[in-house]
Amino acid sequence: VEILLVEKVGERTWQALLKPARRLRKGERLVLEPGLEGSLAEDPVDGRATLDLTRPAEEFLPRLGHVPLPPYIHRADNTHDRERYQTVYASEPGAIAAPTAGLHFGDEDLEALRAAGVEIVEITLHVGIGTFRPVSVDEVAAHVMDAERYRIDGAAANAIEAARSTGRRIVAVGTTVVRTLESVLREGGPLRACEGRTDLFIYPGFEFRVVDVLLTNFHLPRSTLLMLVSAFAGTDRVLDAYSEAIRERYRFYSYGDAMLLTRAP
């Protein structure tokens, strides 16, 4: 059984995705190694269940765990992925995948941006399965996003608010930044330090209030990420960009190519 730890909900308890999950039932014991087990607290629903571990995951993940590469990367993970499938500014565990737009930056790139007068502010959104779950309903508005955790500290909030008040552009590195900022400022007013969970689903027709420019990778069809990008830059412009990407054989998604988009009027 493949176990993807999604979110920690107790010292030794996690929300997890299990594959295959059809034959698993509440109380089932999964032996990870001698003396280390996980038991299901309920029957899996859509492959997801609460998993109670006999030891904290932090004790064994570095040794037993694998980097959860996306399924369209047709190879096993290796030692290089632990460093490369991670942004240089990552600072704490919590996300189940890297925010791929950030993979394009090395430390030297960030220093060059600062030297050019660009102010860099860090915020947090722990990427969860909601980002990757495909839209499978006929009516887009009926799709429900899984909530993801975010946090904006006081220094970041003050810097972003100062930029907004003086008319400077807000450039988001990745869709996670867009969802976080647009979530916390839906009600208007000044940005303050905050943390919480967001299930904001952005699709064409959405009114953006914060982000002016977006750096993002090329995303997969029927994904909430592609719908967010279409809402931001305009569907026709995005389709033109994707036609170019297909024609020129760009790489899509994780470890893929990126584009810089300005917000449509």
C-alpha positions in Angstrom: 0.0 0.0 0.0 1.3 3.4 -0.9 0.8 6.0 1.9 0.9 9.7 1.2 0.9 11.7 4.4 -1.3 14.7 3.7 -1.6 16.6 7.0 -0.6 16.0 10.6 -3.6 16.1 13.0 -2.1 14.7 16.2 1.3 13.8 17.5 1.1 10.4 15.8 -2.0 10.9 13.7 -2.2 11.9 10.1 -4.7 12.4 7.3 -3.4 10.2 4.6 -4.1 9.1 1.0 -3.9 5.3 0.5 -3.4 3.5 -2.8 -5.0 1.1 -3.4 -7.7 1.7 -0.8 -10.6 -0.4 -2.0 -9.9 -3.4 0.3 -8.8 -1.4 3.3 -11.2 -1.1 6.3 -11.3 0.6 9.7 -8.8 -1.1 12.1 -6.6 -2.4 9.3 -3.0 -2.5 10.4 -0.3 -1.5 7.9 3.2 -2.8 8.8 5.9 -0.3 7.7 8.7 -2.2 9.3 9.1 -4.4 12.4 7.8 -2.5 15.3 6.3 0.3 13.2 2.7 0.2 12.2 -0.2 2.4 11.1 -3.9 1.6 11.8 -6.9 3.1 10.0 -9.2 5.0 12.2 -12.1 4.8 9.7 -12.9 3.3 6.3 -11.2 5.2 3.5 -13.4 7.6 1.6 -12.0 8.5 -1.9 -8.8 6.8 -0.8 -8.4 9.1 2.2 -8.4 8.1 5.9 -7.0 9.0 9.3 -3.9 6.9 10.1 -2.7 6.3 13.6 1.0 5.5 13.8 2.8 3.7 16.6 5.7 6.3 16.4 5.8 9.9 15.2 6.4 10.1 11.5 9.3 12.5 11.9 11.3 9.7 13.5 11.2 7.4 10.4 10.3 9.6 7.3 13.9 10.6 6.5 14.8 6.9 6.4 11.7 5.2 5.0 10.0 8.0 3.1 10.2 8.8 -0.6 9.8 12.2 -2.3 6.2 12.0 -3.8 7.0 12.8 -7.4 4.0 13.3 -9.6 2.8 10.2 -11.4 3.7 11.5 -14.9 7.4 11.5 -13.9 8.1 7.9 -15.0 11.0 7.1 -12.8 11.6 6.4 -9.1 12.7 9.2 -6.9 16.3 9.5 -6.1 18.6 11.4 -3.6 18.8 14.4 -5.9 15.0 14.9 -5.7 15.1 15.6 -2.0 17.0 18.8 -2.8 15.8 19.6 -6.3 12.1 19.1 -5.7 12.2 21.8 -3.1 12.4 25.6 -3.3 15.6 27.2 -2.0 13.5 29.3 0.5 11.5 26.4 2.0 11.7 26.7 5.7 9.2 24.3 7.4 7.4 21.0 6.7 3.7 20.9 5.8 3.2 20.8 2.1 2.7 17.5 0.2 4.4 19.0 -2.9 6.7 21.8 -3.8 5.1 25.0 -5.2 6.7 24.5 -8.6 6.9 28.1 -9.7 9.5 28.6 -7.0 11.7 25.9 -8.4 12.9 28.3 -11.0 14.8 30.4 -8.5 18.2 29.8 -7.0 19.8 31.9 -4.3 21.8 33.9 -6.9 18.5 34.7 -8.7 16.9 36.1 -5.6 20.0 38.2 -4.8 20.0 39.6 -8.3 16.3 40.6 -7.9 17.1 42.3 -4.6 20.0 44.1 -6.2 17.6 45.3 -8.9 15.3 46.9 -6.3 12.7 44.1 -6.1 11.4 43.6 -2.6 10.9 39.9 -1.8 8.3 38.9 0.8 7.7 35.3 2.0 4.2 33.9 2.9 3.2 30.4 3.5 0.6 28.1 2.0 1.0 24.4 2.7 0.1 22.8 -0.7 -2.4 20.0 -0.1 -4.4 17.5 -2.3 -6.9 20.3 -3.2 -4.3 21.8 -5.6 -4.0 18.5 -7.5 -7.5 17.0 -7.4 -8.9 17.3 -11.0 -12.2 18.9 -11.7 -14.5 16.0 -12.5 -18.0 17.7 -12.4 -19.7 19.1 -15.5 -20.5 22.4 -13.8 -17.2 24.0 -12.7 -18.8 26.0 -9.9 -19.9 22.7 -8.3 -16.3 21.6 -7.7 -15.3 21.8 -4.0 -11.7 22.6 -3.1 -10.0 20.9 -0.2 -8.9 23.5 2.3 -5.2 24.3 2.6 -3.4 26.0 5.5 -1.8 29.5 5.1 0.1 32.0 7.2 1.1 35.6 6.7 3.3 37.1 9.4 3.2 40.8 10.4 6.4 41.9 8.5 5.1 40.3 5.3 1.6 41.8 5.7 3.1 45.3 6.3 5.4 45.1 3.3 2.6 43.9 1.0 0.2 46.5 2.3 2.8 49.3 1.8 3.3 48.2 -1.8 -0.4 48.2 -2.5 -0.9 51.6 -1.0 1.8 53.1 -3.1 0.7 51.5 -6.3 3.6 49.1 -6.7 3.0 45.9 -8.5 2.4 42.7 -6.6 4.1 39.8 -8.4 3.1 36.3 -7.2 5.5 33.4 -7.6 3.0 30.6 -8.1 -0.7 30.0 -7.7 -0.3 29.3 -4.0 0.6 32.9 -3.4 -2.4 34.1 -5.5 -4.8 31.9 -3.6 -3.5 33.0 -0.2 -3.5 36.8 -0.9 -6.9 36.8 -2.7 -8.4 34.7 0.1 -7.4 36.9 2.9 -8.4 40.1 1.1 -11.8 39.1 -0.2 -13.5 41.4 2.3 -11.3 44.4 1.5 -9.5 46.4 4.1 -5.8 46.5 5.0 -3.8 43.3 5.1 -2.9 42.1 8.6 -1.0 39.2 10.0 -3.2 36.1 9.8 -3.3 32.3 9.5 -6.1 29.9 8.7 -7.4 27.7 5.9 -8.6 28.5 2.5 -10.8 26.6 0.1 -11.0 29.4 -2.4 -11.6 28.1 -6.0 -10.6 30.6 -8.6 -12.0 30.2 -12.1 -12.9 32.6 -15.0 -15.2 35.4 -13.8 -13.2 35.8 -10.5 -12.4 39.4 -9.5 -8.8 39.7 -8.5 -8.0 42.4 -5.9 -4.3 42.0 -5.0 -2.0 40.2 -7.5 -0.9 42.1 -10.7 1.6 39.7 -12.2 1.9 35.9 -11.9 4.8 33.6 -12.5 3.5 30.0 -12.9 4.4 26.7 -14.6 2.3 25.2 -17.4 -0.5 23.1 -15.8 -2.5 20.1 -16.8 -5.9 20.0 -18.4 -9.0 19.9 -16.2 -7.0 21.2 -13.2 -8.0 24.0 -10.8 -4.6 25.5 -11.5 -5.3 25.9 -15.2 -8.6 27.5 -14.4 -7.0 29.9 -12.0 -4.5 31.0 -14.7 -7.2 31.4 -17.2 -9.2 33.6 -14.8 -6.1 35.7 -14.2 -4.8 36.3 -17.7 -7.9 35.6 -19.8 -8.7 32.2 -21.4 -7.8 33.2 -25.0 -4.4 34.5 -24.0 -3.7 31.4 -21.9 -4.8 29.1 -24.8 -2.5 31.0 -27.1 0.4 30.5 -24.7 -0.4 26.8 -24.4 -0.5 26.4 -28.2 3.0 27.9 -28.3 4.2 25.6 -25.5 2.9 22.5 -27.3 4.3 23.6 -30.6 7.8 24.3 -29.1 7.6 21.1 -26.9 7.8 22.9 -23.6 7.8 20.7 -20.5 4.7 21.0 -18.3 4.1 21.0 -14.6 6.7 19.9 -12.0 10.3 20.3 -13.2 8.7 22.1 -16.2 8.7 25.5 -17.9 7.1 28.7 -16.7 5.4 31.8 -18.0 5.0 35.3 -16.7 1.4 36.6 -16.9 0.0 40.1 -16.4 -3.6 40.3 -15.1 -6.2 40.8 -17.7 -8.2 44.1 -17.5 
